[in-house]
Amino acid sequence: MRSGVHFPITSGSHTLLPNEQQRILIWGDSSLINVAEQWLRSHHYTHILLPPQNVHSGTNHEAALTLAVELQAQFVVLLEQEELKTGALIESHCGPRFNISVTVRGLSLVSRETVFRGSAHYPHCVDRHKEVIENLTCQVLATAWGFRPSGQLEIPSSLACTSGQIPLSTTR
């Protein structure tokens, strides 16, 4: 790893992924939905469904499933972000910064089972920036889809929106 740059730690796997023609509902906070939509479109998924503007999606998974059935989606991509003040791998207390993680879970509407999942976080506490959330979201999707292996790896990959690196000044 280059000095002064920290890469996210990811884990993820899948047993089934949507094909490019299947209808996918993205559910989560709006910042996560926007990045996931861009990521999916850049990977040639064309039937992306979003919650209506007046619906606060958040973590209400039952509402996501209900909407997915109404919209005749075959998959639901559930995205969640967690911001803690403690528990980063290298720093136990974050002070003014945060231990931020992003998780994804994919549900098949046919089986009603989780068919892909992933998580991504940095080893240090970080400032809450849009770029951090975007990097983690892209990395978690790339890992769940199998475009990058799990772990903390220096992978400059066009298959994840960015390499996911952040300068040391953002983490310390």
C-alpha positions, -999 to +999 in steps of 0.1 A: +000+000+000+013+035-009+021+057+020-006+083+027-034+064+008-059+041+024-080+017+005-114+003+017-118-032+032-145-051+014-162-084+015-189-098-007-203-127-026-232-137-048-251-169-057-272-151-084-270-117-101-297-100-122-292-100-159-292-067-179-328-070-189-343-077-155-360-050-135-341-039-104-354-017-076-327+002-057-337+010-021-318+030+005-307+065+013-309+089-017-271+094-018-266+056-020-293+052-045-278+078-068-244+061-068-259+026-073-280+038-102-249+053-119-229+021-112-257-002-126-262+019-157-224+019-163-226-019-162-254-019-188-284-025-166-313-006-182-344-014-162-336+004-130-365+014-107-363+040-080-386+047-051-409+077-057-395+111-045-421+113-017-411+079-002-383+079+024-368+045+016-342+041+044-342+007+060-379-003+057-373-035+038-410-046+038-419-014+020-392-021-005-406-056-012-441-042-015-430-016-040-409-041-059-439-064-063-461-034-075-434-024-100-429-060-111-392-059-102-372-092-102-345-079-078-342-054-050-308-038-042-309-028-005-282-003+004-274+009+040-249+032+055-237+032+091-218+060+108-203+052+141-180+072+164-161+041+175-149+008+162-127+015+132-101-012+127-071+010+135-087+037+156-110+028+185-124+063+189-131+086+160-133+120+177-148+144+151-146+118+123-166+086+117-163+049+111-184+047+080-196+015+064-218+007+034-236-026+029-255-040+000-279-069+000-297-082-031-330-100-029-345-121-056-383-115-058-387-150-072-371-168-042-375-140-017-339-149-007-307-129-004-287-137-035-258-112-032-243-092-004-213-070+004-198-046+028-171-019+026-154+004+051-121+021+056-097+009+083-094+044+098-120+070+109-128+094+081-144+127+076-180+125+063-177+135+027-197+127-004-166+111-020-162+087+009-197+074+006-195+072-032-162+052-031-176+028-005-208+023-025-190+016-057-165-008-040-193-027-022-212-032-055-181-043-074-172-068-046-208-082-044-208-086-082-174-103-081-156-076-102-131-073-073-121-097-046-128-092-010-101-076+012-081-045+014-065-043-020-050-015-041-071-022-071-074+007-095-104-007-113-127+009-139-152-017-127-157+001-094-164+038-100-130+047-086-102+028-070-117+038-037-086+055-024-087+085-002-057+107+008-043+103+043-054+139+052-090+127+050-084+098+073-062+113+100 
